[in-house]
Amino acid sequence: MHPPATLALVAAATLAFGCGRRAAAPAAGVPITLHGPDDSLIPAGPLGVSIRRGRALLAATRDSLSGHVGNSLRCVSCHLDNGRRQTGSWVGVYARYPQYRPRSATVETIEYRVNDCFRRSMNGTPLPSDGPDMRDIVAYLWFLSRDIPIAPPRASNRPAKWAALTPDTAAGARIFTSICAKCHGPDGQGTAVAPPLWGPQSFNIGAGMARARTAAAFVRDNMPFDQPGSLTDQQALDAAAYVDAHPRPDFPDKLHDWPNGDAPPDVAYPTLPAPRKDKATPASERAP
């Protein structure tokens, strides 16, 4: 369900810009691309070199940063069109950090967020936050926020939409066999044109794509690659549930996700219970 690697590298050299304007409304089934600043606005000199290198690292992650990638994915396996596709867009993301995220229950920096993807989606290890690789990746993300208003993302009805549907993995298996297998292989282990969707070379259980509703939103908007938008919401959810039902690498730190006990219902693993908040002792019962 992911794009062919060669096409992704040509059409999208790159942790969802004509100076921040959206493209004209596409025809039904055509994915929306958020254009943001044109590449012609990448400055000359060291800053431009850093921006371009960051984009290249995101496009060839497993080859350029093999010491930090533990599977066969690249950042653009999920963030299509150089991170400019509406689902998984990086356009304007830099301007929204630091931000609080319930999964960690902390205020995260952009560097933290990038490394969270390396640990989960790439099933790898974090980059040094002050190293040149992180610097250049962040430089590219900064460029994609050029002239983008600093504002939270628009409210989404996605949680309610997917909650109203019940996934059917048997139907998902049929969809995978008839539609998805031509790119990802009949066993889901990937091919020369698309990454694996489960197994040791795929994203781990702590990744966002391991959540059926998150994966369903991606599938609905972008897959199959040659006919995006051709699946119904139900078909997208069924296919996503089928994919996510397969084994994949573990993520040992998953127990510490959503420490306040507010994990979404489609999280496929248990987390530690939220700390008990005992009632304060009345003043009349306190020791003098």
C-alpha positions as CSV (number, residue, x, y, z in Angstrom):
1,M,0.0,0.0,0.0
2,H,3.1,2.2,0.0
3,P,4.4,3.9,-3.1
4,P,7.0,2.4,-5.3
5,A,10.4,3.4,-4.1
6,T,11.6,4.7,-7.4
7,L,8.5,6.8,-7.9
8,A,8.8,8.1,-4.4
9,L,12.4,9.2,-5.0
10,V,11.5,10.9,-8.2
11,A,8.2,12.5,-7.2
12,A,9.1,12.9,-3.5
13,A,12.8,13.2,-2.7
14,T,11.9,13.0,1.0
15,L,8.1,11.9,12.1
16,A,1.8,14.1,8.7
17,F,4.2,25.1,-0.2
18,G,3.5,27.9,-2.6
19,C,4.0,30.1,0.5
20,G,1.6,27.9,2.5
21,R,-1.2,27.8,0.0
22,R,-2.9,24.5,-0.8
23,A,-3.1,23.1,-4.2
24,A,-6.3,23.7,-6.2
25,A,-9.0,21.3,-5.1
26,P,-8.2,17.9,-6.7
27,A,-10.5,15.6,-8.6
28,A,-12.1,12.8,-6.5
29,G,-9.5,10.2,-5.6
30,V,-6.5,12.5,-6.2
31,P,-4.4,13.0,-3.1
32,I,-4.0,16.5,-1.8
33,T,-0.5,17.9,-1.8
34,L,0.4,20.9,0.4
35,H,2.9,22.8,-1.7
36,G,4.5,25.3,0.7
37,P,7.6,27.1,-0.4
38,D,9.0,26.3,-3.8
39,D,12.4,24.7,-3.9
40,S,13.6,27.8,-5.7
41,L,13.3,29.5,-2.3
42,I,16.0,27.3,-0.8
43,P,18.8,29.7,-0.1
44,A,22.3,29.5,-1.4
45,G,25.2,28.8,0.8
46,P,25.5,26.6,3.9
47,L,21.9,26.9,4.9
48,G,20.7,25.7,1.5
49,V,23.2,22.8,1.6
50,S,21.8,21.8,5.1
51,I,18.2,21.9,3.9
52,R,18.9,19.8,0.8
53,R,20.9,17.3,2.8
54,G,18.1,17.0,5.3
55,R,15.7,16.2,2.5
56,A,18.0,13.6,1.1
57,L,18.4,11.9,4.5
58,L,14.6,11.7,4.8
59,A,14.4,10.2,1.3
60,A,17.2,7.6,1.7
61,T,17.0,7.1,5.4
62,R,17.9,3.4,5.6
63,D,20.9,3.9,3.3
64,S,22.2,7.2,4.6
65,L,21.6,6.5,8.3
66,S,21.8,2.7,8.4
67,G,23.3,2.8,11.9
68,H,20.0,4.3,13.2
69,V,17.5,2.4,11.1
70,G,16.5,-1.2,12.0
71,N,14.2,-2.0,9.1
72,S,13.7,-1.5,5.4
73,L,11.6,1.7,5.6
74,R,12.5,5.3,4.8
75,C,10.9,8.4,6.2
76,V,9.1,9.0,2.9
77,S,7.5,5.5,3.1
78,C,4.8,7.3,5.1
79,H,5.4,11.0,4.5
80,L,4.8,11.1,0.8
81,D,5.8,13.8,-1.8
82,N,8.8,15.1,0.3
83,G,6.4,15.3,3.3
84,R,4.0,17.5,1.3
85,R,1.2,15.1,1.0
86,Q,-1.8,16.0,3.2
87,T,-1.8,12.8,5.2
88,G,1.5,12.8,7.1
89,S,2.4,16.3,5.9
90,W,5.5,18.0,7.3
91,V,4.3,21.4,5.9
92,G,4.1,23.7,8.9
93,V,5.0,21.1,11.4
94,Y,8.2,22.9,12.6
95,A,6.1,25.9,13.6
96,R,4.0,23.8,15.9
97,Y,6.9,22.6,18.1
98,P,7.5,22.4,21.0
99,Q,4.1,20.8,21.7
100,Y,2.5,18.6,24.4
101,R,1.7,15.0,23.3
102,P,-0.4,12.7,25.4
103,R,1.6,9.6,24.3
104,S,4.7,10.8,26.2
105,A,2.7,13.2,28.5
106,T,5.6,15.7,28.0
107,V,6.2,18.8,26.0
108,E,8.2,17.5,23.0
109,T,10.7,19.3,20.9
110,I,11.0,18.8,17.2
111,E,14.2,16.8,17.7
112,Y,12.4,14.5,20.2
113,R,9.6,13.9,17.7
114,V,12.0,13.0,14.9
115,N,13.8,10.6,17.2
116,D,10.5,9.1,18.3
117,C,10.0,8.1,14.6
118,F,13.5,6.6,14.4
119,R,12.7,4.5,17.5
120,R,9.3,3.4,16.4
121,S,8.6,3.6,12.7
122,M,12.2,2.9,11.7
123,N,12.6,0.4,14.6
124,G,16.0,2.0,15.2
125,T,18.0,4.2,17.5
126,P,17.9,8.0,18.1
127,L,20.1,10.4,16.3
128,P,22.3,12.7,18.5
129,S,20.1,15.7,19.0
130,D,22.9,18.1,18.5
131,G,24.6,16.3,15.6
132,P,24.8,17.3,11.9
133,D,22.2,14.7,10.8
134,M,19.5,16.0,13.1
135,R,20.5,19.6,12.3
136,D,20.0,19.0,8.6
137,I,16.7,17.1,9.0
138,V,15.4,19.9,11.2
139,A,16.6,22.5,8.7
140,Y,14.4,20.9,6.0
141,L,11.4,20.8,8.3
142,W,12.1,24.4,9.1
143,F,12.1,25.2,5.4
144,L,8.7,23.5,5.0
145,S,7.3,25.9,7.6
146,R,8.4,29.0,5.7
147,D,5.5,31.5,5.7
148,I,3.2,29.0,7.4
149,P,1.1,30.6,10.2
150,I,2.0,29.3,13.6
151,A,-1.2,27.6,14.6
152,P,-2.4,24.1,15.8
153,P,-3.6,21.7,13.2
154,R,-7.2,21.9,12.2
155,A,-9.6,19.8,14.3
156,S,-10.3,16.4,12.7
157,N,-13.3,14.2,12.7
158,R,-11.1,11.2,12.1
159,P,-11.5,9.6,15.6
160,A,-15.3,9.7,15.3
161,K,-15.3,8.5,11.7
162,W,-13.2,5.4,12.4
163,A,-14.9,4.7,15.7
164,A,-18.2,4.3,13.9
165,L,-16.8,1.4,11.9
166,T,-15.9,-2.2,12.9
167,P,-12.8,-3.6,11.3
168,D,-13.1,-7.0,9.5
169,T,-9.7,-8.7,9.1
170,A,-11.2,-11.4,6.9
171,A,-12.4,-8.8,4.4
172,G,-9.1,-7.0,4.9
173,A,-7.2,-10.2,3.8
174,R,-9.2,-10.3,0.6
175,I,-8.5,-6.6,-0.1
176,F,-4.8,-7.2,0.6
177,T,-4.6,-10.2,-1.7
178,S,-6.4,-8.5,-4.6
179,I,-5.0,-5.0,-4.3
180,C,-2.1,-4.5,-1.9
181,A,0.0,-7.7,-2.6
182,K,1.0,-6.5,-6.1
183,C,3.3,-4.0,-4.6
184,H,4.0,-5.3,-1.1
185,G,4.1,-9.0,-2.0
186,P,1.7,-11.8,-1.1
187,D,3.4,-12.3,2.3
188,G,3.6,-8.6,3.1
189,Q,7.4,-8.6,3.2
190,G,7.8,-5.9,0.6
191,T,9.2,-5.9,-2.9
192,A,11.7,-3.8,-4.9
193,V,9.0,-1.1,-5.2
194,A,7.3,-1.1,-1.8
195,P,8.3,-1.7,1.8
196,P,7.3,-4.5,4.1
197,L,4.1,-4.1,6.1
198,W,4.8,-6.6,8.8
199,G,7.6,-8.9,10.0
200,P,11.2,-8.0,11.2
201,Q,11.8,-5.4,8.5
202,S,8.7,-3.4,9.1
203,F,7.7,-0.7,11.7
204,N,7.5,-1.9,15.3
205,I,4.4,-2.2,17.4
206,G,5.0,1.2,19.0
207,A,4.7,3.1,15.6
208,G,1.7,5.1,14.7
209,M,1.0,2.9,11.7
210,A,0.6,-0.1,14.1
211,R,-2.7,1.6,15.2
212,A,-5.5,0.5,12.8
213,R,-7.2,3.8,12.6
214,T,-4.0,5.7,11.9
215,A,-3.1,3.2,9.2
216,A,-6.6,3.3,7.8
217,A,-6.5,7.1,7.3
218,F,-3.2,6.7,5.4
219,V,-4.6,3.9,3.3
220,R,-7.9,5.7,2.6
221,D,-6.1,8.8,1.3
222,N,-3.1,7.4,-0.5
223,M,-3.5,3.7,-1.5
224,P,-3.4,1.8,-3.7
225,F,-0.6,3.9,-5.1
226,D,-1.9,3.9,-8.7
227,Q,-5.6,4.6,-7.6
228,P,-5.5,6.6,-4.4
229,G,-8.9,7.2,-2.8
230,S,-10.5,4.3,-4.6
231,L,-11.1,2.4,-1.4
232,T,-14.1,3.1,0.9
233,D,-13.5,4.0,4.6
234,Q,-14.6,0.5,5.5
235,Q,-12.2,-1.2,3.0
236,A,-9.3,1.0,4.2
237,L,-10.0,0.1,7.9
238,D,-10.4,-3.6,7.0
239,A,-7.1,-3.6,5.1
240,A,-5.3,-1.7,7.9
241,A,-6.6,-4.1,10.6
242,Y,-5.5,-7.1,8.6
243,V,-2.0,-5.6,8.2
244,D,-1.7,-4.6,11.8
245,A,-2.9,-8.0,13.0
246,H,0.4,-9.5,11.8
247,P,3.6,-9.9,14.0
248,R,6.1,-7.1,13.9
249,P,9.1,-6.0,16.1
250,D,8.4,-5.2,19.7
251,F,8.9,-1.8,21.3
252,P,10.0,-2.5,24.9
253,D,9.2,1.1,26.0
254,K,5.6,0.8,24.9
255,L,4.5,0.2,28.5
256,H,5.3,3.8,29.3
257,D,3.2,5.3,26.6
258,W,0.2,7.4,27.6
259,P,1.3,7.5,31.3
260,N,-1.9,9.4,32.2
261,G,-4.0,6.4,31.2
262,D,-5.5,8.1,28.1
263,A,-4.4,5.7,25.4
264,P,-6.7,5.7,22.3
265,P,-8.9,2.6,21.9
266,D,-7.0,1.2,18.9
267,V,-3.6,0.9,20.6
268,A,-2.7,-2.7,20.3
269,Y,-0.8,-3.2,23.5
270,P,-1.3,-2.6,27.2
271,T,0.3,0.3,29.0
272,L,1.1,0.8,32.7
273,P,-1.9,2.2,34.7
274,A,-1.9,5.9,35.4
275,P,-0.5,6.7,38.9
276,R,-3.1,6.8,41.6
277,K,-4.1,10.2,42.7
278,D,-4.9,9.9,46.4
279,K,-7.2,12.4,47.9
280,A,-5.5,15.0,50.0
281,T,-5.7,14.5,53.7
282,P,-8.1,17.0,55.3
283,A,-6.4,19.6,57.3
284,S,-8.2,18.5,60.5
285,E,-6.5,15.0,60.2
286,R,-3.0,16.3,59.5
287,A,-0.3,15.8,62.1
288,P,0.5,19.1,64.0
